[in-house]
């Protein structure tokens, strides 16, 4: 019941979002939804089937270029296709590309499979500039969304609701796929490929189909991006897009169905919001990813499930410890960001170095709305003290937790009198 209520609330927020957000924010949310569908498609292959692909952006981009070519054909009158159905062509192209690449990649498993997928994607990325007819060369390809019925697709809201509908539809299909017998067979590939063969299934053919289905939904996501931006460039084939979907999936949690979507939404919105505040946003994104992998290896979705279970079981001690960890965590975060931002602005050779040369002094820099004098010892001592105090509190809380756990184990082992 709680699951349904949560999904209903999320759906209501997504539907009502255009009423409260500016067009720029609607565009950011549209991109986040596309990233969520891409992460869900990737997790079908990585999380469900246990085949980690390092080149899944290839099928994302293939779907995007297929949609751009379809939009150009519709624009020129060569074919007729309702505008809301244009992203479907991305799924068709992704499926064809996935089945072709999967035939070769799935002949290997483990790290060798990952390397083959990376090699295939990088090979296509290297060939793309020379295939100008399909990829458009350095400038890429552009097109326009054509009107359909009462929709002219000139506003961000119409594009947003189209992307939202396709994202919900795609995630629903993925959920339905997981409930089928073949969806359970997909999990069997991850658990024991040899047992699948002993049961009489052709493991290689099964892996090809799973690879193709994952690539198909990735192609739909790429098609939605082309549909939303009305452009596509072969840079989407690069390693950066493939790395992003891996990051989104594991941050959200590959063991929970909607975990990858959660990770994609959080990091897409994080990148948009933080990039407006600091140019070091990629550094913070990397630090956040490392911390999540170190201390919450099964992702943010599993953390949320644990908190919900603790609330249901009324495990107030565990919840109290989580709340107490927020205070030292905030101290560590503020101290680290202050040091990084002050250091970054001092090392800026264009702006800060010019100011130093002009004023013949080290001007203060602003962080969190406070001016920090780089020549003052307090500028460096205060954040450092905040970090050390935060680490000390974390150590005390965790030590107390370990002491309580040890005491519980000892009491459970004492013989009854």
C-alpha positions as CSV (number, residue, x, y, z in Angstrom):
1,X,0.0,0.0,0.0
2,X,2.8,2.4,0.9
3,X,4.4,1.6,-2.5
4,X,1.3,2.6,-4.4
5,X,0.9,5.8,-2.3
6,X,4.5,6.8,-3.0
7,X,4.1,6.1,-6.8
8,X,0.9,8.1,-6.8
9,X,2.5,11.1,-5.1
10,X,5.5,11.0,-7.5
11,X,3.1,10.8,-10.4
12,X,1.1,13.7,-9.1
13,X,4.2,15.8,-8.7
14,X,5.5,15.0,-12.2
15,X,2.1,15.9,-13.7
16,X,1.7,19.1,-11.8
17,X,5.4,20.2,-12.3
18,X,4.7,22.5,-15.3
19,X,2.3,24.5,-13.2
20,X,5.1,25.7,-10.9
21,X,8.3,25.5,-12.9
22,X,9.8,27.8,-15.4
23,X,10.4,26.7,-19.0
24,X,14.2,26.2,-18.3
25,X,13.4,24.0,-15.3
26,X,10.9,22.0,-17.3
27,X,13.6,21.3,-19.9
28,X,15.9,20.0,-17.1
29,X,13.1,17.8,-15.8
30,X,12.6,16.5,-19.3
31,X,16.2,15.5,-19.6
32,X,16.1,13.9,-16.2
33,X,13.1,11.7,-17.3
34,X,15.0,10.6,-20.4
35,X,18.0,9.7,-18.2
36,X,15.7,7.7,-15.9
37,X,14.4,5.6,-18.8
38,X,17.9,5.1,-20.2
39,X,19.1,3.9,-16.7
40,X,16.1,1.5,-16.4
41,X,17.0,0.1,-19.9
42,X,20.6,-0.3,-18.9
43,X,19.7,-2.0,-15.6
44,X,17.8,-4.7,-17.5
45,X,21.1,-5.8,-18.9
46,X,23.4,-5.0,-16.0
47,X,21.3,-5.5,-12.9
48,X,18.8,-8.2,-14.0
49,X,21.0,-10.2,-16.4
50,X,24.3,-9.5,-14.8
51,X,26.0,-8.3,-18.0
52,X,27.8,-5.0,-17.4
53,X,28.0,-3.0,-20.6
54,X,30.5,-0.1,-20.9
55,X,29.2,1.0,-24.3
56,X,25.5,1.3,-24.0
57,X,25.5,4.9,-25.2
58,X,25.9,3.5,-28.7
59,X,22.3,2.2,-28.8
60,X,21.1,5.4,-27.1
61,X,22.7,7.4,-29.9
62,X,21.6,5.1,-32.7
63,X,18.0,5.6,-31.5
64,X,18.5,9.3,-31.4
65,X,19.8,9.5,-35.0
66,X,17.1,7.3,-36.2
67,X,14.5,9.7,-34.8
68,X,16.2,12.7,-36.2
69,X,16.2,11.1,-39.7
70,X,12.5,10.2,-39.2
71,X,11.7,13.8,-38.2
72,X,13.5,15.1,-41.3
73,X,11.5,12.7,-43.5
74,X,8.2,13.7,-41.8
75,X,9.2,17.4,-42.2
76,X,9.9,17.0,-45.9
77,X,6.7,15.0,-46.5
78,X,8.5,11.8,-47.6
79,X,6.6,9.8,-44.9
80,X,3.7,10.3,-42.6
81,X,3.9,9.5,-38.9
82,X,2.2,11.1,-35.9
83,X,4.6,13.2,-34.0
84,X,4.1,11.4,-30.6
85,X,5.0,8.1,-32.2
86,X,8.3,9.3,-33.7
87,X,10.4,8.1,-30.7
88,X,9.2,4.5,-31.5
89,X,11.6,4.6,-34.5
90,X,14.5,5.0,-32.0
91,X,13.4,1.8,-30.3
92,X,13.3,-0.1,-33.6
93,X,16.8,1.2,-34.5
94,X,18.1,0.4,-31.0
95,X,16.7,-3.2,-31.2
96,X,18.4,-3.8,-34.6
97,X,21.7,-2.4,-33.4
98,X,21.4,-4.3,-30.1
99,X,20.7,-7.7,-31.7
100,X,23.6,-7.2,-34.1
101,X,26.1,-6.1,-31.4
102,X,24.7,-8.6,-28.9
103,X,25.4,-11.5,-31.2
104,X,29.1,-10.9,-30.9
105,X,29.4,-9.4,-27.4
106,X,27.4,-12.1,-25.6
107,X,29.8,-14.8,-26.8
108,X,32.0,-13.7,-23.9
109,X,31.0,-13.0,-20.3
110,X,32.3,-11.1,-17.3
111,X,34.9,-8.5,-17.9
112,X,35.5,-9.7,-21.4
113,X,31.9,-8.9,-22.3
114,X,32.3,-5.4,-20.8
115,X,35.4,-4.9,-22.9
116,X,33.7,-6.0,-26.1
117,X,30.8,-3.7,-25.6
118,X,33.2,-0.8,-24.9
119,X,35.2,-1.7,-28.1
120,X,32.1,-1.8,-30.3
121,X,30.9,1.6,-29.0
122,X,34.3,3.2,-29.4
123,X,34.6,1.8,-32.9
124,X,31.3,3.3,-33.9
125,X,32.4,6.6,-32.2
126,X,35.6,6.6,-34.2
127,X,33.7,5.9,-37.5
128,X,30.9,8.4,-36.9
129,X,32.8,11.5,-38.2
130,X,33.4,9.8,-41.5
131,X,29.8,8.7,-41.9
132,X,28.4,12.2,-42.4
133,X,25.4,11.0,-44.2
134,X,24.0,9.3,-41.1
135,X,25.7,11.2,-38.2
136,X,26.0,14.6,-39.8
137,X,29.7,15.1,-39.2
138,X,31.0,17.6,-36.6
139,X,27.9,19.7,-36.6
140,X,25.4,16.8,-36.2
141,X,21.8,16.8,-37.5
142,X,18.8,19.0,-36.7
143,X,15.1,18.8,-37.5
144,X,11.8,20.2,-36.3
145,X,8.9,18.7,-34.5
146,X,5.8,18.8,-36.8
147,X,2.4,19.8,-35.5
148,X,-0.1,17.0,-34.8
149,X,-3.8,17.5,-34.2
150,X,-4.2,20.4,-31.7
151,X,-0.5,20.2,-30.6
152,X,2.1,22.3,-32.3
153,X,4.9,21.0,-30.1
154,X,6.3,24.5,-29.8
155,X,6.1,24.7,-26.0
156,X,8.2,23.0,-23.4
157,X,5.1,21.7,-21.7
158,X,3.9,19.7,-24.7
159,X,7.3,18.1,-25.1
160,X,7.5,17.4,-21.4
161,X,4.2,15.5,-21.3
162,X,5.1,13.5,-24.4
163,X,8.4,12.5,-22.8
164,X,6.7,11.8,-19.5
165,X,4.1,9.5,-21.2
166,X,6.9,7.6,-23.1
167,X,9.0,7.3,-19.9
168,X,6.1,5.9,-17.8
169,X,5.0,3.6,-20.7
170,X,8.6,2.3,-21.1
171,X,9.1,1.7,-17.4
172,X,5.7,-0.1,-17.2
173,X,6.7,-2.4,-20.1
174,X,10.0,-3.1,-18.3
175,X,8.1,-4.0,-15.2
176,X,5.8,-6.3,-17.1
177,X,8.8,-7.9,-18.8
178,X,10.3,-8.7,-15.4
179,X,7.1,-10.4,-14.3
180,X,7.1,-12.8,-17.3
181,X,8.8,-16.2,-17.4
182,X,11.4,-14.9,-19.7
183,X,12.0,-12.0,-17.2
184,X,12.8,-14.6,-14.6
185,X,15.0,-16.5,-17.0
186,X,16.9,-13.2,-17.4
187,X,17.6,-13.2,-13.7
188,X,18.7,-16.9,-14.1
189,X,21.5,-15.7,-16.5
190,X,22.9,-13.5,-13.6
191,X,22.6,-16.3,-11.0
192,X,24.0,-19.2,-13.0
193,X,24.4,-19.3,-16.7
194,X,25.5,-22.9,-16.6
195,X,22.3,-24.0,-14.8
196,X,20.2,-22.3,-17.6
197,X,22.0,-24.4,-20.1
198,X,21.4,-27.6,-18.1
199,X,17.7,-26.7,-18.0
200,X,17.7,-26.9,-21.8
201,X,17.7,-23.2,-22.7
202,X,20.2,-21.7,-25.2
203,X,22.0,-19.3,-23.0
204,X,23.6,-17.5,-25.9
205,X,20.3,-16.8,-27.7
206,X,18.7,-15.7,-24.4
207,X,21.5,-13.2,-23.8
208,X,21.1,-11.8,-27.4
209,X,17.4,-11.3,-26.8
210,X,18.0,-9.6,-23.4
211,X,20.7,-7.4,-25.0
212,X,18.4,-6.5,-27.8
213,X,15.5,-5.6,-25.5
214,X,17.8,-3.4,-23.4
215,X,19.1,-1.7,-26.5
216,X,15.6,-1.1,-27.7
217,X,14.5,0.8,-24.6
218,X,17.9,2.7,-24.7
219,X,17.0,3.6,-28.3
220,X,13.7,5.0,-27.2
221,X,15.4,7.1,-24.6
222,X,17.8,8.4,-27.2
223,X,14.9,9.1,-29.5
224,X,13.2,11.1,-26.8
225,X,16.3,13.2,-26.4
226,X,16.4,13.9,-30.2
227,X,12.7,14.6,-30.1
228,X,13.1,17.1,-27.1
229,X,16.2,18.9,-28.4
230,X,15.5,18.6,-32.2
231,X,19.2,17.8,-32.7
232,X,21.7,15.0,-32.3
233,X,25.5,14.8,-32.4
234,X,27.8,11.9,-32.6
235,X,29.4,13.0,-29.3
236,X,26.5,11.0,-27.7
237,X,28.4,7.9,-28.7
238,X,31.3,8.8,-26.4
239,X,32.4,7.2,-23.2
240,X,30.9,10.0,-21.1
241,X,27.3,9.0,-21.8
242,X,28.1,5.3,-21.1
243,X,29.8,6.2,-17.9
244,X,26.9,8.4,-16.8
245,X,24.3,5.6,-17.1
246,X,26.5,3.3,-15.1
247,X,26.9,6.0,-12.4
248,X,23.1,6.6,-12.3
249,X,22.3,2.9,-12.1
250,X,24.6,2.1,-9.2
251,X,23.9,5.3,-7.3
252,X,20.2,4.6,-7.4
253,X,20.6,0.9,-6.7
254,X,20.6,-1.9,-9.3
255,X,18.9,-4.4,-7.0
256,X,15.7,-2.3,-6.7
257,X,13.4,-2.0,-9.8
258,X,13.1,1.8,-9.7
259,X,16.5,2.4,-8.2
260,X,18.2,3.4,-11.5
261,X,15.4,5.8,-12.2
262,X,15.9,7.4,-8.8
263,X,19.7,7.7,-9.3
264,X,19.2,9.3,-12.8
265,X,16.7,11.8,-11.5
266,X,18.8,12.8,-8.5
267,X,22.1,13.2,-10.5
268,X,20.4,14.9,-13.5
269,X,18.8,17.5,-11.2
270,X,22.0,17.7,-9.1
271,X,24.1,18.5,-12.2
272,X,21.7,21.2,-13.3
273,X,21.3,22.9,-9.9
274,X,24.9,22.7,-8.7
275,X,26.4,23.6,-12.1
276,X,24.7,27.0,-11.7
277,X,26.4,27.5,-8.4
278,X,30.0,26.3,-9.0
279,X,32.2,25.2,-11.9
280,X,33.4,22.3,-9.7
281,X,30.1,20.5,-9.8
282,X,31.7,17.5,-11.6
283,X,34.2,17.1,-8.7
284,X,31.3,17.1,-6.2
285,X,29.4,14.6,-8.3
286,X,32.4,12.3,-8.3
287,X,32.9,12.7,-4.6
288,X,29.2,11.9,-4.0
289,X,29.5,8.8,-6.2
290,X,32.5,7.5,-4.3
291,X,30.9,8.1,-0.9
292,X,27.7,6.3,-1.9
293,X,29.7,3.3,-3.3
294,X,31.8,3.2,-0.1
295,X,29.1,3.5,2.5
296,X,25.9,2.6,0.6
297,X,27.0,0.1,-1.9
298,X,23.5,-1.1,-2.7
299,X,22.3,2.4,-3.6
300,X,20.0,5.1,-2.4
301,X,16.9,3.1,-3.1
302,X,17.9,0.4,-0.6
303,X,18.7,3.1,2.0
304,X,15.1,4.4,1.6
305,X,13.7,0.9,1.9
306,X,15.7,0.4,5.1
307,X,14.4,3.6,6.6
308,X,10.8,2.7,5.7
309,X,11.3,-0.8,7.3
310,X,12.8,0.8,10.4
311,X,9.7,3.1,10.7
312,X,7.4,0.1,10.3
313,X,9.2,-1.9,12.9
314,X,9.5,1.1,15.2
315,X,13.3,0.7,15.4
316,X,13.7,4.2,16.9
317,X,17.3,3.6,17.9
318,X,18.4,3.0,14.3
319,X,16.4,6.1,13.1
320,X,17.9,8.2,15.9
321,X,21.4,7.2,14.8
322,X,20.6,8.2,11.2
323,X,19.4,11.6,12.3
324,X,22.4,12.1,14.6
325,X,24.7,11.4,11.7
326,X,23.2,14.2,9.7
327,X,24.7,16.9,12.0
328,X,28.4,15.8,11.7
329,X,27.7,15.0,8.0
330,X,26.6,18.6,7.5
331,X,29.7,19.9,9.3
332,X,32.0,17.8,7.2
333,X,30.2,18.8,4.0
334,X,30.3,22.6,4.8
335,X,34.0,22.5,5.8
336,X,35.1,20.5,2.8
337,X,33.1,22.6,0.3
338,X,34.5,25.8,1.9
339,X,38.1,24.6,1.5
340,X,37.6,23.4,-2.1
341,X,35.8,26.5,-3.2
342,X,38.3,28.9,-1.7
343,X,41.2,26.9,-3.1
344,X,39.6,26.7,-6.5
345,X,39.0,30.4,-6.7
346,X,42.5,31.2,-5.6
347,X,43.9,29.0,-8.3
348,X,41.8,30.6,-11.0
349,X,44.5,32.0,-13.3
350,X,42.1,34.1,-15.4
351,X,40.0,36.0,-12.9
352,X,41.6,35.8,-9.5
353,X,45.2,36.1,-10.7
354,X,44.2,39.2,-12.7
355,X,42.6,40.7,-9.5
356,X,45.8,40.0,-7.5
357,X,48.0,41.7,-10.2
358,X,45.7,44.7,-10.4
359,X,45.2,45.3,-6.6
360,X,48.6,44.1,-5.6
361,X,46.8,42.1,-2.8
362,X,44.9,38.9,-2.3
363,X,41.2,39.9,-2.3
364,X,38.7,37.9,-0.3
365,X,36.5,35.3,-2.0
366,X,32.8,34.6,-1.3
367,X,31.6,31.2,-0.3
368,X,28.1,30.6,1.2
369,X,27.6,34.3,1.1
370,X,30.6,34.9,3.5
371,X,33.8,36.7,2.5
372,X,36.9,34.6,3.2
373,X,40.4,36.2,3.3
374,X,42.9,33.8,1.8
375,X,45.7,35.3,3.9
376,X,43.9,34.7,7.2
377,X,44.6,31.6,9.2
378,X,40.9,31.4,10.2
379,X,39.9,30.9,6.6
380,X,41.6,27.6,6.7
381,X,41.3,26.7,10.4
382,X,37.5,27.1,10.7
383,X,36.6,24.6,7.9
384,X,39.3,22.2,9.0
385,X,38.0,22.3,12.6
386,X,34.5,21.7,11.3
387,X,35.7,18.7,9.4
388,X,37.6,17.2,12.3
389,X,34.7,17.8,14.7
390,X,32.3,16.1,12.3
391,X,34.6,13.1,11.9
392,X,34.9,12.9,15.7
393,X,31.2,12.8,16.1
394,X,30.8,10.2,13.4
395,X,33.4,8.0,15.1
396,X,31.7,8.3,18.5
397,X,28.3,7.5,17.0
398,X,29.6,4.5,15.1
399,X,31.6,3.3,18.1
400,X,28.6,3.4,20.3
401,X,26.6,1.5,17.7
402,X,29.3,-1.2,17.6
403,X,29.4,-1.4,21.4
404,X,25.6,-1.9,21.6
405,X,25.8,-4.5,18.8
406,X,28.6,-6.3,20.6
407,X,26.7,-6.2,23.9
408,X,23.6,-7.7,22.2
409,X,25.6,-10.5,20.8
410,X,27.3,-11.3,24.1
411,X,23.9,-11.3,25.9
412,X,22.4,-13.6,23.3
413,X,25.2,-16.1,23.8
414,X,24.9,-16.3,27.6
415,X,23.5,-19.6,28.7
416,X,20.0,-19.6,30.3
417,X,20.0,-20.1,34.1
